[in-house]
Amino acid sequence: MTARWNGQAVLLERDPALENISAGGLYFRLLNGATGPMPADAELEITIPLVEPTFRPARVYARCRARVVRRDALVGIAAEFDEVEFVREERPSGLPVPFPA
């Protein structure tokens, strides 16, 4: 997962997809408060890779616009999704012949 605030990458402690994510938002921890003061209502751009089925020629990402709704100490951020867009990235499958659909 990647996150951006004010056009800058946000350094995360670990992947929140493994910790706390739902259809309405997510909670993540910053790497030692790396972004400095992120105010409530700050707008974030978040890209989440979705599960990739084996041997598929594309990968799907959820590109989200979210806003901070809570900040815990210097590292915990709770954000609510305002908009979610699914983006398909085409790429070669790496197989010598295509599988039948």
C-alpha positions as CSV (number, residue, x, y, z in Angstrom):
1,M,0.0,0.0,0.0
2,T,1.1,3.5,-0.7
3,A,-0.2,6.8,0.9
4,R,0.4,10.4,0.0
5,W,-0.3,13.6,1.8
6,N,0.3,17.1,0.3
7,G,1.9,15.3,-2.7
8,Q,4.5,13.6,-0.5
9,A,4.9,9.9,0.3
10,V,3.8,8.9,3.8
11,L,6.1,6.4,5.5
12,L,4.2,3.5,7.0
13,E,5.2,1.3,9.9
14,R,3.8,-1.8,8.1
15,D,1.1,-2.6,5.6
16,P,-2.3,-1.8,7.0
17,A,-4.0,-4.3,4.7
18,L,-2.5,-6.9,7.1
19,E,-3.9,-5.0,10.1
20,N,-7.0,-2.9,9.9
21,I,-8.9,-2.1,6.7
22,S,-12.5,-2.1,5.8
23,A,-14.9,-0.9,3.0
24,G,-15.3,2.4,4.9
25,G,-11.7,3.2,5.8
26,L,-8.5,2.1,7.4
27,Y,-6.2,2.6,10.4
28,F,-2.5,2.7,9.9
29,R,0.6,3.6,11.8
30,L,3.2,6.1,10.5
31,L,6.9,5.2,10.8
32,N,7.9,7.1,14.0
33,G,5.6,10.0,13.2
34,A,7.5,10.5,9.9
35,T,5.1,13.0,8.3
36,G,5.0,15.5,11.2
37,P,1.7,17.1,12.2
38,M,-1.0,15.7,10.0
39,P,-4.2,17.5,10.9
40,A,-7.7,16.1,11.3
41,D,-9.5,16.3,7.9
42,A,-6.2,16.1,6.0
43,E,-6.9,14.6,2.6
44,L,-4.9,11.4,1.7
45,E,-4.3,9.6,-1.6
46,I,-4.1,5.9,-0.9
47,T,-3.4,3.0,-3.4
48,I,-4.1,-0.5,-2.2
49,P,-3.1,-3.5,-4.4
50,L,-5.9,-6.1,-4.3
51,V,-5.4,-9.8,-4.3
52,E,-3.8,-11.0,-7.5
53,P,-5.2,-14.2,-8.9
54,T,-2.5,-16.5,-10.2
55,F,-1.6,-16.3,-13.9
56,R,-3.9,-13.3,-14.6
57,P,-2.7,-10.8,-17.1
58,A,-3.7,-7.8,-15.0
59,R,-3.4,-6.5,-11.5
60,V,-6.2,-4.5,-9.8
61,Y,-5.7,-1.6,-7.4
62,A,-8.1,0.4,-5.3
63,R,-7.2,4.1,-5.7
64,C,-8.8,5.9,-2.8
65,R,-9.3,9.5,-1.6
66,A,-9.6,9.5,2.1
67,R,-9.6,12.0,5.0
68,V,-8.2,11.7,8.5
69,V,-10.9,11.3,11.1
70,R,-8.7,10.5,14.1
71,R,-5.0,10.7,15.1
72,D,-3.6,8.6,18.0
73,A,-0.5,10.1,19.5
74,L,2.1,10.8,16.8
75,V,1.8,7.6,14.8
76,G,-1.8,6.2,14.5
77,I,-4.1,7.5,11.8
78,A,-7.7,6.6,11.2
79,A,-9.0,7.6,7.7
80,E,-12.4,7.4,6.1
81,F,-12.7,6.7,2.4
82,D,-14.4,9.5,0.4
83,E,-13.9,8.0,-3.0
84,V,-12.7,4.6,-4.2
85,E,-11.8,3.8,-7.8
86,F,-10.7,0.5,-9.1
87,V,-7.8,0.6,-11.6
88,R,-6.7,-2.3,-13.8
89,E,-3.0,-2.5,-14.7
90,E,-2.4,-4.7,-17.8
91,R,0.8,-6.7,-17.9
92,P,2.1,-9.8,-19.6
93,S,1.2,-13.1,-17.9
94,G,4.6,-14.7,-18.3
95,L,3.0,-17.8,-19.7
96,P,4.2,-19.2,-23.0
97,V,0.7,-19.8,-24.3
98,P,-2.6,-18.2,-23.1
99,F,-4.9,-20.2,-20.9
100,P,-8.5,-20.7,-22.3
101,A,-10.9,-18.3,-20.6
